[in-house]
Amino acid sequence: WRNTRLGFSGTLLLTSALFTLLHWGQYSLVQLSFVFTLALILGFAREKSGSVLLPMLLHLGNNLAAAVVVLYLGIL
């Protein structure tokens, strides 16, 4: 999609929206806004690094931090 009229910005918004929709029903609207923001960051990291490794590591770090907060601190 990046090579279409959407360009980088449109593709980033579209794929971030799709990533957020994958989490629909799992989180509240407030939490989904954070998911959308994370998706934007991951997409931007992919663009700047030229690799999927950095976004994968960032996603892993985000999930690890969330797991620590939920499991060890008891915060939901």
N, C-alpha and C positions, 0 to 999 in steps of 0.2 A: 504494500500500500504506500510505502514511502516514495516510490517512483511514480505515483499517480499525482493528480492535482492536490491530493491531501498534503503531500510533503511530510516533512518531519513532524511539525506541530500537530497537524490533523491526525496523523497516524498515532502519535503519542497519546492524544486525547481519546481516540477510538479504542486503542488497545488497553488503555487504562480503564476505560468504561467497561470493556469486556471482562477484564481481570476482576473488577469490582462486582460485576454481575455474577461471576462464578462463586462469589462469597455471599450472594443474596440469600436470605433466609437463615443464615448462620449468625449474622450480626445485626445490631440495630442500625438505624440510619446514621447516627453519630459515629459509630464504629466504622460504617461503610465509608464515611468521608475520610477517615484515616487510611483505610485500605486504598481508596482512590489516590490519596496523596502519596502513599508508599509506591503505588504503581507508577505514578509520574516520576518519582525519584529513581525507581528501577529502570524505567525506560530511558531516562536521561543518562543514567550510568552506563547503560548499554551503548547508547549513541557515542558518548565521550570515550569509553574504553575500547570500543570496537570489538568487544567480546561479550559472551553471555556469562563468563566466569564471575565478573564483579557483581552483576545483579543477582546471580545465584547465591553468592556469599553474603550479600546484603540481606536477601530474603531469609537465608539460614539464620543470620544474626538476629533479625527481627523475630523470627519464630522462636528462637532460643530464649531471647529476652522475655517474650510473652509467656513461654512455658515456665520460666523461673518465677515470674511474677505470680502466675496462677497457682502453680504447684507448691512453691516454697513459701510464698508470702500470703497465700490464701486470698488474693485480691482478684475479683472477677470483673 
